[in-house]
Amino acid sequence: MRLRPDDDIYRAKLLFLGPKGFTLPVHLPYVAYPLFAVVLAAIILIRYALTQHVDYFPAIEIALSIVLTSVILRQVSPDRPVRAVLRTAATDWRRDRTAGERGGRARSRIVVRETIR
């Protein structure tokens, strides 16, 4: 359960509600539109690099980019903008891990020197 902030600055969201007189049934923040376009372009380029073919209407790419955009925007808040979320994801993805760290359990560093009775 998420609690709504009581601060007016955090409650104010930059939303596009639709053209005047025709309100859209969804509330999308302004940042969702360029993020969607970038994710869609990246997915189309990746598919073109793999298959050397681009569809006339890329329905699969559009659906995948909608899902990825919504996953990214779930992590976005007024305190954590989209750039910070993407930078954190890229850093976590590129992090160098040793072979023992991937599947092994963390060792406890607590050493008991005396037994308590």
Jmol script that loads the backbone (N, CA, C; Angstrom):
load data "model"
ATOM      1  N   MET A   1       0.839  -1.171   0.000  1.00  0.00           N
ATOM      2  CA  MET A   1       0.000   0.000   0.000  1.00  0.00           C
ATOM      3  C   MET A   1       0.888   1.240   0.000  1.00  0.00           C
ATOM      4  N   ARG A   2       0.608   2.156  -0.899  1.00  0.00           N
ATOM      5  CA  ARG A   2       1.371   3.393  -0.965  1.00  0.00           C
ATOM      6  C   ARG A   2       0.572   4.514  -0.324  1.00  0.00           C
ATOM      7  N   LEU A   3       1.265   5.286   0.463  1.00  0.00           N
ATOM      8  CA  LEU A   3       0.636   6.445   1.084  1.00  0.00           C
ATOM      9  C   LEU A   3       0.887   7.673   0.224  1.00  0.00           C
ATOM     10  N   ARG A   4      -0.125   8.480   0.075  1.00  0.00           N
ATOM     11  CA  ARG A   4       0.037   9.716  -0.689  1.00  0.00           C
ATOM     12  C   ARG A   4       0.771  10.743   0.164  1.00  0.00           C
ATOM     13  N   PRO A   5       1.729  11.430  -0.409  1.00  0.00           N
ATOM     14  CA  PRO A   5       2.443  12.445   0.366  1.00  0.00           C
ATOM     15  C   PRO A   5       1.536  13.632   0.662  1.00  0.00           C
ATOM     16  N   ASP A   6       1.750  14.260   1.794  1.00  0.00           N
ATOM     17  CA  ASP A   6       0.936  15.412   2.148  1.00  0.00           C
ATOM     18  C   ASP A   6       1.558  16.721   1.683  1.00  0.00           C
ATOM     19  N   ASP A   7       2.711  16.658   1.063  1.00  0.00           N
ATOM     20  CA  ASP A   7       3.372  17.851   0.561  1.00  0.00           C
ATOM     21  C   ASP A   7       2.829  18.169  -0.829  1.00  0.00           C
ATOM     22  N   ASP A   8       2.431  19.426  -1.049  1.00  0.00           N
ATOM     23  CA  ASP A   8       1.835  19.810  -2.328  1.00  0.00           C
ATOM     24  C   ASP A   8       2.813  19.697  -3.492  1.00  0.00           C
ATOM     25  N   ILE A   9       4.097  19.910  -3.235  1.00  0.00           N
ATOM     26  CA  ILE A   9       5.078  19.813  -4.320  1.00  0.00           C
ATOM     27  C   ILE A   9       5.155  18.382  -4.833  1.00  0.00           C
ATOM     28  N   TYR A  10       5.128  17.415  -3.937  1.00  0.00           N
ATOM     29  CA  TYR A  10       5.206  16.017  -4.363  1.00  0.00           C
ATOM     30  C   TYR A  10       3.878  15.526  -4.915  1.00  0.00           C
ATOM     31  N   ARG A  11       2.783  16.140  -4.511  1.00  0.00           N
ATOM     32  CA  ARG A  11       1.486  15.718  -5.012  1.00  0.00           C
ATOM     33  C   ARG A  11       1.217  16.248  -6.415  1.00  0.00           C
ATOM     34  N   ALA A  12       1.845  17.343  -6.766  1.00  0.00           N
ATOM     35  CA  ALA A  12       1.658  17.927  -8.094  1.00  0.00           C
ATOM     36  C   ALA A  12       2.396  17.072  -9.113  1.00  0.00           C
ATOM     37  N   LYS A  13       1.668  16.458  -9.988  1.00  0.00           N
ATOM     38  CA  LYS A  13       2.261  15.621 -11.031  1.00  0.00           C
ATOM     39  C   LYS A  13       2.033  16.293 -12.371  1.00  0.00           C
ATOM     40  N   LEU A  14       3.024  16.235 -13.218  1.00  0.00           N
ATOM     41  CA  LEU A  14       2.888  16.793 -14.552  1.00  0.00           C
ATOM     42  C   LEU A  14       2.244  15.747 -15.447  1.00  0.00           C
ATOM     43  N   LEU A  15       0.920  15.851 -15.606  1.00  0.00           N
ATOM     44  CA  LEU A  15       0.165  14.864 -16.366  1.00  0.00           C
ATOM     45  C   LEU A  15      -0.446  15.491 -17.595  1.00  0.00           C
ATOM     46  N   PHE A  16      -0.496  14.732 -18.679  1.00  0.00           N
ATOM     47  CA  PHE A  16      -1.225  15.138 -19.866  1.00  0.00           C
ATOM     48  C   PHE A  16      -2.580  14.447 -19.821  1.00  0.00           C
ATOM     49  N   LEU A  17      -3.639  15.220 -19.679  1.00  0.00           N
ATOM     50  CA  LEU A  17      -4.972  14.644 -19.551  1.00  0.00           C
ATOM     51  C   LEU A  17      -5.680  14.528 -20.883  1.00  0.00           C
ATOM     52  N   GLY A  18      -5.119  15.063 -21.935  1.00  0.00           N
ATOM     53  CA  GLY A  18      -5.722  14.985 -23.248  1.00  0.00           C
ATOM     54  C   GLY A  18      -6.032  16.357 -23.784  1.00  0.00           C
ATOM     55  N   PRO A  19      -6.512  16.419 -25.025  1.00  0.00           N
ATOM     56  CA  PRO A  19      -6.858  17.722 -25.583  1.00  0.00           C
ATOM     57  C   PRO A  19      -8.059  18.328 -24.852  1.00  0.00           C
ATOM     58  N   LYS A  20      -8.192  19.632 -24.969  1.00  0.00           N
ATOM     59  CA  LYS A  20      -9.265  20.341 -24.261  1.00  0.00           C
ATOM     60  C   LYS A  20     -10.632  19.827 -24.723  1.00  0.00           C
ATOM     61  N   GLY A  21     -11.410  19.381 -23.763  1.00  0.00           N
ATOM     62  CA  GLY A  21     -12.739  18.859 -24.062  1.00  0.00           C
ATOM     63  C   GLY A  21     -12.774  17.352 -24.287  1.00  0.00           C
ATOM     64  N   PHE A  22     -11.643  16.736 -24.482  1.00  0.00           N
ATOM     65  CA  PHE A  22     -11.570  15.298 -24.722  1.00  0.00           C
ATOM     66  C   PHE A  22     -10.542  14.676 -23.769  1.00  0.00           C
ATOM     67  N   THR A  23     -10.931  14.446 -22.556  1.00  0.00           N
ATOM     68  CA  THR A  23     -10.020  13.900 -21.563  1.00  0.00           C
ATOM     69  C   THR A  23      -9.744  12.429 -21.851  1.00  0.00           C
ATOM     70  N   LEU A  24      -8.483  12.061 -21.779  1.00  0.00           N
ATOM     71  CA  LEU A  24      -8.102  10.668 -21.989  1.00  0.00           C
ATOM     72  C   LEU A  24      -8.492   9.836 -20.771  1.00  0.00           C
ATOM     73  N   PRO A  25      -8.762   8.544 -20.961  1.00  0.00           N
ATOM     74  CA  PRO A  25      -9.121   7.697 -19.817  1.00  0.00           C
ATOM     75  C   PRO A  25      -7.924   7.294 -18.956  1.00  0.00           C
ATOM     76  N   VAL A  26      -6.714   7.625 -19.375  1.00  0.00           N
ATOM     77  CA  VAL A  26      -5.517   7.291 -18.603  1.00  0.00           C
ATOM     78  C   VAL A  26      -4.783   8.580 -18.255  1.00  0.00           C
ATOM     79  N   HIS A  27      -4.037   8.537 -17.169  1.00  0.00           N
ATOM     80  CA  HIS A  27      -3.237   9.679 -16.749  1.00  0.00           C
ATOM     81  C   HIS A  27      -1.773   9.321 -16.924  1.00  0.00           C
ATOM     82  N   LEU A  28      -1.140   9.912 -17.925  1.00  0.00           N
ATOM     83  CA  LEU A  28       0.261   9.620 -18.216  1.00  0.00           C
ATOM     84  C   LEU A  28       1.107  10.851 -17.918  1.00  0.00           C
ATOM     85  N   PRO A  29       2.201  10.672 -17.189  1.00  0.00           N
ATOM     86  CA  PRO A  29       3.093  11.816 -16.969  1.00  0.00           C
ATOM     87  C   PRO A  29       3.783  12.206 -18.277  1.00  0.00           C
ATOM     88  N   TYR A  30       4.172  13.452 -18.364  1.00  0.00           N
ATOM     89  CA  TYR A  30       4.828  13.935 -19.582  1.00  0.00           C
ATOM     90  C   TYR A  30       6.105  13.160 -19.887  1.00  0.00           C
ATOM     91  N   VAL A  31       6.787  12.681 -18.877  1.00  0.00           N
ATOM     92  CA  VAL A  31       8.035  11.960 -19.098  1.00  0.00           C
ATOM     93  C   VAL A  31       7.788  10.603 -19.764  1.00  0.00           C
ATOM     94  N   ALA A  32       6.576  10.092 -19.726  1.00  0.00           N
ATOM     95  CA  ALA A  32       6.287   8.781 -20.314  1.00  0.00           C
ATOM     96  C   ALA A  32       6.377   8.801 -21.837  1.00  0.00           C
ATOM     97  N   TYR A  33       6.033   9.906 -22.466  1.00  0.00           N
ATOM     98  CA  TYR A  33       6.021   9.953 -23.926  1.00  0.00           C
ATOM     99  C   TYR A  33       7.423   9.876 -24.530  1.00  0.00           C
ATOM    100  N   PRO A  34       8.376  10.719 -24.126  1.00  0.00           N
ATOM    101  CA  PRO A  34       9.718  10.557 -24.711  1.00  0.00           C
ATOM    102  C   PRO A  34      10.405   9.262 -24.275  1.00  0.00           C
ATOM    103  N   LEU A  35      10.140   8.818 -23.049  1.00  0.00           N
ATOM    104  CA  LEU A  35      10.717   7.554 -22.605  1.00  0.00           C
ATOM    105  C   LEU A  35      10.198   6.398 -23.458  1.00  0.00           C
ATOM    106  N   PHE A  36       8.913   6.396 -23.758  1.00  0.00           N
ATOM    107  CA  PHE A  36       8.324   5.375 -24.619  1.00  0.00           C
ATOM    108  C   PHE A  36       8.966   5.407 -26.006  1.00  0.00           C
ATOM    109  N   ALA A  37       9.165   6.614 -26.556  1.00  0.00           N
ATOM    110  CA  ALA A  37       9.757   6.738 -27.888  1.00  0.00           C
ATOM    111  C   ALA A  37      11.197   6.209 -27.904  1.00  0.00           C
ATOM    112  N   VAL A  38      11.969   6.497 -26.862  1.00  0.00           N
ATOM    113  CA  VAL A  38      13.351   6.022 -26.796  1.00  0.00           C
ATOM    114  C   VAL A  38      13.402   4.505 -26.649  1.00  0.00           C
ATOM    115  N   VAL A  39      12.544   3.960 -25.774  1.00  0.00           N
ATOM    116  CA  VAL A  39      12.517   2.504 -25.571  1.00  0.00           C
ATOM    117  C   VAL A  39      12.070   1.800 -26.854  1.00  0.00           C
ATOM    118  N   LEU A  40      11.067   2.352 -27.526  1.00  0.00           N
ATOM    119  CA  LEU A  40      10.592   1.760 -28.781  1.00  0.00           C
ATOM    120  C   LEU A  40      11.681   1.787 -29.846  1.00  0.00           C
ATOM    121  N   ALA A  41      12.379   2.920 -29.968  1.00  0.00           N
ATOM    122  CA  ALA A  41      13.457   3.008 -30.958  1.00  0.00           C
ATOM    123  C   ALA A  41      14.575   2.013 -30.644  1.00  0.00           C
ATOM    124  N   ALA A  42      14.902   1.869 -29.368  1.00  0.00           N
ATOM    125  CA  ALA A  42      15.957   0.916 -28.991  1.00  0.00           C
ATOM    126  C   ALA A  42      15.545  -0.516 -29.305  1.00  0.00           C
ATOM    127  N   ILE A  43      14.301  -0.862 -29.041  1.00  0.00           N
ATOM    128  CA  ILE A  43      13.835  -2.224 -29.309  1.00  0.00           C
ATOM    129  C   ILE A  43      13.798  -2.495 -30.812  1.00  0.00           C
ATOM    130  N   ILE A  44      13.365  -1.505 -31.597  1.00  0.00           N
ATOM    131  CA  ILE A  44      13.335  -1.689 -33.054  1.00  0.00           C
ATOM    132  C   ILE A  44      14.755  -1.833 -33.591  1.00  0.00           C
ATOM    133  N   LEU A  45      15.698  -1.041 -33.082  1.00  0.00           N
ATOM    134  CA  LEU A  45      17.087  -1.164 -33.529  1.00  0.00           C
ATOM    135  C   LEU A  45      17.683  -2.516 -33.153  1.00  0.00           C
ATOM    136  N   ILE A  46      17.365  -3.003 -31.962  1.00  0.00           N
ATOM    137  CA  ILE A  46      17.865  -4.320 -31.543  1.00  0.00           C
ATOM    138  C   ILE A  46      17.294  -5.412 -32.442  1.00  0.00           C
ATOM    139  N   ARG A  47      15.999  -5.316 -32.747  1.00  0.00           N
ATOM    140  CA  ARG A  47      15.403  -6.331 -33.624  1.00  0.00           C
ATOM    141  C   ARG A  47      15.987  -6.251 -35.030  1.00  0.00           C
ATOM    142  N   TYR A  48      16.223  -5.028 -35.516  1.00  0.00           N
ATOM    143  CA  TYR A  48      16.817  -4.887 -36.842  1.00  0.00           C
ATOM    144  C   TYR A  48      18.237  -5.452 -36.868  1.00  0.00           C
ATOM    145  N   ALA A  49      18.981  -5.246 -35.784  1.00  0.00           N
ATOM    146  CA  ALA A  49      20.346  -5.782 -35.722  1.00  0.00           C
ATOM    147  C   ALA A  49      20.345  -7.309 -35.711  1.00  0.00           C
ATOM    148  N   LEU A  50      19.325  -7.905 -35.110  1.00  0.00           N
ATOM    149  CA  LEU A  50      19.262  -9.368 -35.043  1.00  0.00           C
ATOM    150  C   LEU A  50      18.694 -10.003 -36.305  1.00  0.00           C
ATOM    151  N   THR A  51      17.654  -9.387 -36.902  1.00  0.00           N
ATOM    152  CA  THR A  51      16.947 -10.034 -38.004  1.00  0.00           C
ATOM    153  C   THR A  51      17.113  -9.350 -39.358  1.00  0.00           C
ATOM    154  N   GLN A  52      17.667  -8.124 -39.392  1.00  0.00           N
ATOM    155  CA  GLN A  52      17.796  -7.338 -40.620  1.00  0.00           C
ATOM    156  C   GLN A  52      16.432  -7.115 -41.291  1.00  0.00           C
ATOM    157  N   HIS A  53      15.385  -6.988 -40.467  1.00  0.00           N
ATOM    158  CA  HIS A  53      14.028  -6.781 -40.981  1.00  0.00           C
ATOM    159  C   HIS A  53      13.256  -5.910 -39.998  1.00  0.00           C
ATOM    160  N   VAL A  54      12.474  -4.969 -40.540  1.00  0.00           N
ATOM    161  CA  VAL A  54      11.609  -4.124 -39.719  1.00  0.00           C
ATOM    162  C   VAL A  54      10.190  -4.267 -40.245  1.00  0.00           C
ATOM    163  N   ASP A  55       9.243  -4.517 -39.343  1.00  0.00           N
ATOM    164  CA  ASP A  55       7.845  -4.663 -39.743  1.00  0.00           C
ATOM    165  C   ASP A  55       7.225  -3.316 -40.082  1.00  0.00           C
ATOM    166  N   TYR A  56       6.171  -3.362 -40.931  1.00  0.00           N
ATOM    167  CA  TYR A  56       5.424  -2.148 -41.278  1.00  0.00           C
ATOM    168  C   TYR A  56       4.729  -1.595 -40.044  1.00  0.00           C
ATOM    169  N   PHE A  57       4.127  -2.454 -39.246  1.00  0.00           N
ATOM    170  CA  PHE A  57       3.516  -2.065 -37.972  1.00  0.00           C
ATOM    171  C   PHE A  57       4.118  -2.948 -36.885  1.00  0.00           C
ATOM    172  N   PRO A  58       5.076  -2.426 -36.124  1.00  0.00           N
ATOM    173  CA  PRO A  58       5.784  -3.252 -35.139  1.00  0.00           C
ATOM    174  C   PRO A  58       4.978  -3.447 -33.850  1.00  0.00           C
ATOM    175  N   ALA A  59       3.965  -4.291 -33.899  1.00  0.00           N
ATOM    176  CA  ALA A  59       3.067  -4.475 -32.759  1.00  0.00           C
ATOM    177  C   ALA A  59       3.774  -5.102 -31.563  1.00  0.00           C
ATOM    178  N   ILE A  60       4.631  -6.073 -31.799  1.00  0.00           N
ATOM    179  CA  ILE A  60       5.340  -6.730 -30.700  1.00  0.00           C
ATOM    180  C   ILE A  60       6.279  -5.739 -30.018  1.00  0.00           C
ATOM    181  N   GLU A  61       6.969  -4.926 -30.831  1.00  0.00           N
ATOM    182  CA  GLU A  61       7.878  -3.939 -30.265  1.00  0.00           C
ATOM    183  C   GLU A  61       7.121  -2.883 -29.462  1.00  0.00           C
ATOM    184  N   ILE A  62       5.962  -2.475 -29.947  1.00  0.00           N
ATOM    185  CA  ILE A  62       5.150  -1.485 -29.224  1.00  0.00           C
ATOM    186  C   ILE A  62       4.677  -2.062 -27.900  1.00  0.00           C
ATOM    187  N   ALA A  63       4.203  -3.296 -27.916  1.00  0.00           N
ATOM    188  CA  ALA A  63       3.735  -3.918 -26.671  1.00  0.00           C
ATOM    189  C   ALA A  63       4.880  -4.074 -25.674  1.00  0.00           C
ATOM    190  N   LEU A  64       6.033  -4.502 -26.142  1.00  0.00           N
ATOM    191  CA  LEU A  64       7.191  -4.662 -25.260  1.00  0.00           C
ATOM    192  C   LEU A  64       7.664  -3.323 -24.705  1.00  0.00           C
ATOM    193  N   SER A  65       7.623  -2.285 -25.531  1.00  0.00           N
ATOM    194  CA  SER A  65       8.051  -0.971 -25.044  1.00  0.00           C
ATOM    195  C   SER A  65       7.045  -0.379 -24.058  1.00  0.00           C
ATOM    196  N   ILE A  66       5.767  -0.680 -24.190  1.00  0.00           N
ATOM    197  CA  ILE A  66       4.776  -0.242 -23.200  1.00  0.00           C
ATOM    198  C   ILE A  66       5.063  -0.900 -21.859  1.00  0.00           C
ATOM    199  N   VAL A  67       5.356  -2.182 -21.888  1.00  0.00           N
ATOM    200  CA  VAL A  67       5.650  -2.899 -20.637  1.00  0.00           C
ATOM    201  C   VAL A  67       6.930  -2.360 -20.003  1.00  0.00           C
ATOM    202  N   LEU A  68       7.992  -2.185 -20.789  1.00  0.00           N
ATOM    203  CA  LEU A  68       9.252  -1.685 -20.233  1.00  0.00           C
ATOM    204  C   LEU A  68       9.113  -0.255 -19.713  1.00  0.00           C
ATOM    205  N   THR A  69       8.342   0.576 -20.413  1.00  0.00           N
ATOM    206  CA  THR A  69       8.116   1.941 -19.940  1.00  0.00           C
ATOM    207  C   THR A  69       7.372   1.944 -18.619  1.00  0.00           C
ATOM    208  N   SER A  70       6.375   1.090 -18.478  1.00  0.00           N
ATOM    209  CA  SER A  70       5.635   1.043 -17.213  1.00  0.00           C
ATOM    210  C   SER A  70       6.501   0.508 -16.077  1.00  0.00           C
ATOM    211  N   VAL A  71       7.391  -0.449 -16.375  1.00  0.00           N
ATOM    212  CA  VAL A  71       8.301  -0.962 -15.344  1.00  0.00           C
ATOM    213  C   VAL A  71       9.263   0.132 -14.888  1.00  0.00           C
ATOM    214  N   ILE A  72       9.778   0.897 -15.834  1.00  0.00           N
ATOM    215  CA  ILE A  72      10.692   1.984 -15.490  1.00  0.00           C
ATOM    216  C   ILE A  72       9.962   3.060 -14.692  1.00  0.00           C
ATOM    217  N   LEU A  73       8.761   3.417 -15.112  1.00  0.00           N
ATOM    218  CA  LEU A  73       8.031   4.505 -14.449  1.00  0.00           C
ATOM    219  C   LEU A  73       7.505   4.107 -13.073  1.00  0.00           C
ATOM    220  N   ARG A  74       7.445   2.828 -12.754  1.00  0.00           N
ATOM    221  CA  ARG A  74       7.071   2.422 -11.394  1.00  0.00           C
ATOM    222  C   ARG A  74       8.128   2.821 -10.386  1.00  0.00           C
ATOM    223  N   GLN A  75       9.364   2.930 -10.842  1.00  0.00           N
ATOM    224  CA  GLN A  75      10.469   3.276  -9.957  1.00  0.00           C
ATOM    225  C   GLN A  75      10.695   4.781  -9.850  1.00  0.00           C
ATOM    226  N   VAL A  76      10.023   5.563 -10.688  1.00  0.00           N
ATOM    227  CA  VAL A  76      10.234   7.003 -10.737  1.00  0.00           C
ATOM    228  C   VAL A  76       9.379   7.688  -9.681  1.00  0.00           C
ATOM    229  N   SER A  77       9.979   8.651  -9.003  1.00  0.00           N
ATOM    230  CA  SER A  77       9.260   9.463  -8.020  1.00  0.00           C
ATOM    231  C   SER A  77       9.834  10.873  -8.094  1.00  0.00           C
ATOM    232  N   PRO A  78       9.237  11.823  -7.385  1.00  0.00           N
ATOM    233  CA  PRO A  78       9.829  13.172  -7.396  1.00  0.00           C
ATOM    234  C   PRO A  78      11.249  13.201  -6.847  1.00  0.00           C
ATOM    235  N   ASP A  79      11.590  12.284  -5.960  1.00  0.00           N
ATOM    236  CA  ASP A  79      12.941  12.237  -5.415  1.00  0.00           C
ATOM    237  C   ASP A  79      13.908  11.461  -6.297  1.00  0.00           C
ATOM    238  N   ARG A  80      13.383  10.626  -7.202  1.00  0.00           N
ATOM    239  CA  ARG A  80      14.234   9.786  -8.041  1.00  0.00           C
ATOM    240  C   ARG A  80      13.764   9.909  -9.489  1.00  0.00           C
ATOM    241  N   PRO A  81      14.391  10.791 -10.290  1.00  0.00           N
ATOM    242  CA  PRO A  81      13.956  10.978 -11.680  1.00  0.00           C
ATOM    243  C   PRO A  81      14.342   9.796 -12.565  1.00  0.00           C
ATOM    244  N   VAL A  82      13.860   9.836 -13.791  1.00  0.00           N
ATOM    245  CA  VAL A  82      14.081   8.741 -14.744  1.00  0.00           C
ATOM    246  C   VAL A  82      15.571   8.524 -14.989  1.00  0.00           C
ATOM    247  N   ARG A  83      16.345   9.600 -15.120  1.00  0.00           N
ATOM    248  CA  ARG A  83      17.780   9.454 -15.372  1.00  0.00           C
ATOM    249  C   ARG A  83      18.461   8.676 -14.259  1.00  0.00           C
ATOM    250  N   ALA A  84      18.090   8.952 -13.017  1.00  0.00           N
ATOM    251  CA  ALA A  84      18.712   8.248 -11.892  1.00  0.00           C
ATOM    252  C   ALA A  84      18.317   6.774 -11.889  1.00  0.00           C
ATOM    253  N   VAL A  85      17.074   6.474 -12.237  1.00  0.00           N
ATOM    254  CA  VAL A  85      16.622   5.078 -12.285  1.00  0.00           C
ATOM    255  C   VAL A  85      17.375   4.321 -13.374  1.00  0.00           C
ATOM    256  N   LEU A  86      17.505   4.908 -14.556  1.00  0.00           N
ATOM    257  CA  LEU A  86      18.217   4.245 -15.651  1.00  0.00           C
ATOM    258  C   LEU A  86      19.709   4.109 -15.342  1.00  0.00           C
ATOM    259  N   ARG A  87      20.309   5.125 -14.703  1.00  0.00           N
ATOM    260  CA  ARG A  87      21.718   5.045 -14.331  1.00  0.00           C
ATOM    261  C   ARG A  87      21.951   3.936 -13.315  1.00  0.00           C
ATOM    262  N   THR A  88      21.049   3.808 -12.338  1.00  0.00           N
ATOM    263  CA  THR A  88      21.179   2.753 -11.335  1.00  0.00           C
ATOM    264  C   THR A  88      21.033   1.375 -11.969  1.00  0.00           C
ATOM    265  N   ALA A  89      20.070   1.222 -12.871  1.00  0.00           N
ATOM    266  CA  ALA A  89      19.879  -0.063 -13.545  1.00  0.00           C
ATOM    267  C   ALA A  89      21.104  -0.433 -14.378  1.00  0.00           C
ATOM    268  N   ALA A  90      21.678   0.547 -15.078  1.00  0.00           N
ATOM    269  CA  ALA A  90      22.866   0.267 -15.889  1.00  0.00           C
ATOM    270  C   ALA A  90      24.056  -0.094 -15.011  1.00  0.00           C
ATOM    271  N   THR A  91      24.203   0.577 -13.881  1.00  0.00           N
ATOM    272  CA  THR A  91      25.311   0.275 -12.974  1.00  0.00           C
ATOM    273  C   THR A  91      25.161  -1.123 -12.390  1.00  0.00           C
ATOM    274  N   ASP A  92      23.943  -1.475 -11.990  1.00  0.00           N
ATOM    275  CA  ASP A  92      23.711  -2.814 -11.449  1.00  0.00           C
ATOM    276  C   ASP A  92      23.936  -3.888 -12.501  1.00  0.00           C
ATOM    277  N   TRP A  93      23.584  -3.620 -13.738  1.00  0.00           N
ATOM    278  CA  TRP A  93      23.729  -4.608 -14.803  1.00  0.00           C
ATOM    279  C   TRP A  93      25.196  -4.813 -15.164  1.00  0.00           C
ATOM    280  N   ARG A  94      26.003  -3.740 -15.126  1.00  0.00           N
ATOM    281  CA  ARG A  94      27.405  -3.835 -15.513  1.00  0.00           C
ATOM    282  C   ARG A  94      28.323  -4.240 -14.375  1.00  0.00           C
ATOM    283  N   ARG A  95      27.822  -4.379 -13.185  1.00  0.00           N
ATOM    284  CA  ARG A  95      28.663  -4.665 -12.030  1.00  0.00           C
ATOM    285  C   ARG A  95      29.397  -5.982 -12.217  1.00  0.00           C
ATOM    286  N   ASP A  96      30.679  -5.970 -11.964  1.00  0.00           N
ATOM    287  CA  ASP A  96      31.504  -7.157 -12.110  1.00  0.00           C
ATOM    288  C   ASP A  96      31.326  -8.034 -10.873  1.00  0.00           C
ATOM    289  N   ARG A  97      30.919  -9.246 -11.077  1.00  0.00           N
ATOM    290  CA  ARG A  97      30.716 -10.181  -9.969  1.00  0.00           C
ATOM    291  C   ARG A  97      31.626 -11.381 -10.146  1.00  0.00           C
ATOM    292  N   THR A  98      32.086 -11.894  -9.037  1.00  0.00           N
ATOM    293  CA  THR A  98      32.917 -13.092  -9.094  1.00  0.00           C
ATOM    294  C   THR A  98      32.013 -14.313  -9.194  1.00  0.00           C
ATOM    295  N   ALA A  99      32.591 -15.433  -9.592  1.00  0.00           N
ATOM    296  CA  ALA A  99      31.798 -16.654  -9.778  1.00  0.00           C
ATOM    297  C   ALA A  99      31.230 -17.156  -8.457  1.00  0.00           C
ATOM    298  N   GLY A 100      31.966 -17.012  -7.369  1.00  0.00           N
ATOM    299  CA  GLY A 100      31.482 -17.480  -6.077  1.00  0.00           C
ATOM    300  C   GLY A 100      30.387 -16.614  -5.503  1.00  0.00           C
ATOM    301  N   GLU A 101      30.317 -15.365  -5.944  1.00  0.00           N
ATOM    302  CA  GLU A 101      29.328 -14.440  -5.407  1.00  0.00           C
ATOM    303  C   GLU A 101      27.946 -14.651  -6.016  1.00  0.00           C
ATOM    304  N   ARG A 102      27.874 -15.228  -7.199  1.00  0.00           N
ATOM    305  CA  ARG A 102      26.593 -15.357  -7.887  1.00  0.00           C
ATOM    306  C   ARG A 102      25.661 -16.354  -7.211  1.00  0.00           C
ATOM    307  N   GLY A 103      26.131 -17.541  -6.969  1.00  0.00           N
ATOM    308  CA  GLY A 103      25.237 -18.563  -6.462  1.00  0.00           C
ATOM    309  C   GLY A 103      25.459 -18.926  -5.013  1.00  0.00           C
ATOM    310  N   GLY A 104      26.520 -18.449  -4.433  1.00  0.00           N
ATOM    311  CA  GLY A 104      26.850 -18.836  -3.062  1.00  0.00           C
ATOM    312  C   GLY A 104      26.097 -18.022  -2.029  1.00  0.00           C
ATOM    313  N   ARG A 105      26.092 -18.546  -0.838  1.00  0.00           N
ATOM    314  CA  ARG A 105      25.463 -17.833   0.264  1.00  0.00           C
ATOM    315  C   ARG A 105      26.484 -16.900   0.903  1.00  0.00           C
ATOM    316  N   ALA A 106      25.977 -15.831   1.486  1.00  0.00           N
ATOM    317  CA  ALA A 106      26.861 -14.888   2.167  1.00  0.00           C
ATOM    318  C   ALA A 106      27.347 -15.499   3.475  1.00  0.00           C
ATOM    319  N   ARG A 107      28.613 -15.332   3.752  1.00  0.00           N
ATOM    320  CA  ARG A 107      29.169 -15.859   4.991  1.00  0.00           C
ATOM    321  C   ARG A 107      28.964 -14.865   6.117  1.00  0.00           C
ATOM    322  N   SER A 108      28.687 -15.383   7.263  1.00  0.00           N
ATOM    323  CA  SER A 108      28.531 -14.543   8.439  1.00  0.00           C
ATOM    324  C   SER A 108      29.903 -14.180   8.980  1.00  0.00           C
ATOM    325  N   ARG A 109      30.075 -12.936   9.372  1.00  0.00           N
ATOM    326  CA  ARG A 109      31.359 -12.497   9.900  1.00  0.00           C
ATOM    327  C   ARG A 109      31.322 -12.353  11.424  1.00  0.00           C
ATOM    328  N   ILE A 110      30.290 -12.862  12.037  1.00  0.00           N
ATOM    329  CA  ILE A 110      30.161 -12.788  13.491  1.00  0.00           C
ATOM    330  C   ILE A 110      30.946 -13.950  14.097  1.00  0.00           C
ATOM    331  N   VAL A 111      31.778 -13.635  15.045  1.00  0.00           N
ATOM    332  CA  VAL A 111      32.582 -14.640  15.716  1.00  0.00           C
ATOM    333  C   VAL A 111      32.177 -14.647  17.184  1.00  0.00           C
ATOM    334  N   VAL A 112      31.766 -15.789  17.688  1.00  0.00           N
ATOM    335  CA  VAL A 112      31.376 -15.924  19.093  1.00  0.00           C
ATOM    336  C   VAL A 112      32.617 -16.329  19.880  1.00  0.00           C
ATOM    337  N   ARG A 113      33.004 -15.503  20.837  1.00  0.00           N
ATOM    338  CA  ARG A 113      34.209 -15.784  21.613  1.00  0.00           C
ATOM    339  C   ARG A 113      33.904 -16.436  22.952  1.00  0.00           C
ATOM    340  N   GLU A 114      32.723 -16.220  23.445  1.00  0.00           N
ATOM    341  CA  GLU A 114      32.399 -16.760  24.753  1.00  0.00           C
ATOM    342  C   GLU A 114      30.946 -17.236  24.740  1.00  0.00           C
ATOM    343  N   THR A 115      30.691 -18.368  25.331  1.00  0.00           N
ATOM    344  CA  THR A 115      29.351 -18.911  25.390  1.00  0.00           C
ATOM    345  C   THR A 115      28.604 -18.288  26.559  1.00  0.00           C
ATOM    346  N   ILE A 116      27.373 -17.854  26.280  1.00  0.00           N
ATOM    347  CA  ILE A 116      26.538 -17.268  27.327  1.00  0.00           C
ATOM    348  C   ILE A 116      25.688 -18.344  27.927  1.00  0.00           C
ATOM    349  N   ARG A 117      25.676 -18.457  29.281  1.00  0.00           N
ATOM    350  CA  ARG A 117      24.901 -19.499  29.948  1.00  0.00           C
ATOM    351  C   ARG A 117      23.670 -18.960  30.574  1.00  0.00           C
TER     352      ARG A 117
END
end "model"
wireframe off; spacefill off
backbone 0.3
color backbone group
